Amino acid sequence: MLLVLNLAGALAPGHWDLTPQKRFSLDTASLRILKQLPELTTVSVYASDDMPYRFARRLDRLREMLQQMRQASKNQLIYEFPDPETTGSAGRTAAQKEGLRPVVFRVRDRDALQEKKGYLGLVIRCGSQREVIPYLDPSQSLEYQLIKSLRR
């Protein structure tokens, strides 16, 4: 039985969300918007590589969501993750030209509270239009932030 399920899972494209609230699936309204993207749309996520753990988890979820969005849009949405920190000052300059600024992350390390600067924002391009989300606020839904910007 497990072998059959494993084989079926390996051959089936996409993912299966077995959570009761469908936490890892896109909303039907989001799917409708993605299917109606008028032209190629690029999402550039500027995120520092050495993010605190809770933000790194959010970034992993964002990668998964963008993959689902790309599939739902029939490849009308593409994405990239340029790291403004690993490319040195040129990467930071590029991020700042896009309208992004470094943010301060507070990290508790054992008994001390440390502050780290980094990037966690994105730029959406569709034709000549450009939408900037300077900071992906953890208190808001990632899907909501992205779809709201895509609708504009």
Residue pairs with C-beta under 8 A, 6 or more apart in sequence:
9 16
13 71
14 68
14 71
15 24
15 64
15 68
17 23
17 24
17 25
24 64
25 68
26 34
26 65
26 68
26 69
26 72
26 143
27 143
27 147
29 147
30 69
30 72
30 143
30 147
31 72
33 147
33 150
33 151
34 69
34 72
34 73
34 76
34 77
34 150
35 72
35 73
35 74
37 73
37 76
37 77
37 126
37 150
38 126
38 127
39 76
39 126
39 127
40 76
40 77
40 78
40 126
41 73
41 76
41 77
41 78
41 124
41 125
41 126
41 150
42 77
42 78
42 79
42 80
42 124
42 125
42 126
43 66
43 77
43 78
43 79
43 80
43 122
43 123
43 124
43 146
44 79
44 80
44 81
44 82
44 98
44 122
44 123
44 124
44 125
45 59
45 62
45 66
45 79
45 80
45 81
45 82
45 121
45 122
46 82
46 83
46 84
46 95
46 98
46 100
46 119
46 120
46 121
46 122
46 123
47 59
47 81
47 83
47 118
47 119
47 120
47 121
48 83
48 84
48 85
48 118
48 119
48 120
49 83
49 85
49 86
50 85
50 116
50 118
51 59
51 105
51 118
51 120
52 105
52 107
52 116
54 138
55 105
55 120
55 138
58 136
58 138
58 142
59 120
61 142
62 136
62 142
63 81
65 142
65 143
65 146
66 77
66 79
69 77
69 79
69 146
70 77
70 78
70 79
77 150
82 91
82 94
82 95
83 91
84 91
84 92
84 94
84 95
84 100
84 119
85 91
85 92
85 118
85 119
87 94
92 102
95 119
95 121
98 123
98 132
99 123
99 132
99 134
100 119
100 121
100 123
100 132
100 134
101 134
102 117
102 118
102 119
103 117
103 118
103 119
103 120
103 135
104 115
104 116
104 117
105 115
105 116
105 117
105 118
106 113
106 114
106 115
107 113
107 114
107 115
107 116
108 114
120 135
120 136
121 132
121 133
121 134
121 135
121 136
122 132
122 133
122 136
123 130
123 131
123 132
123 133
124 130
124 131
124 132
124 133
124 146
124 149
124 150
126 150
129 152
131 149
131 150
131 152
133 145
133 146
133 149
136 142
136 145
137 145
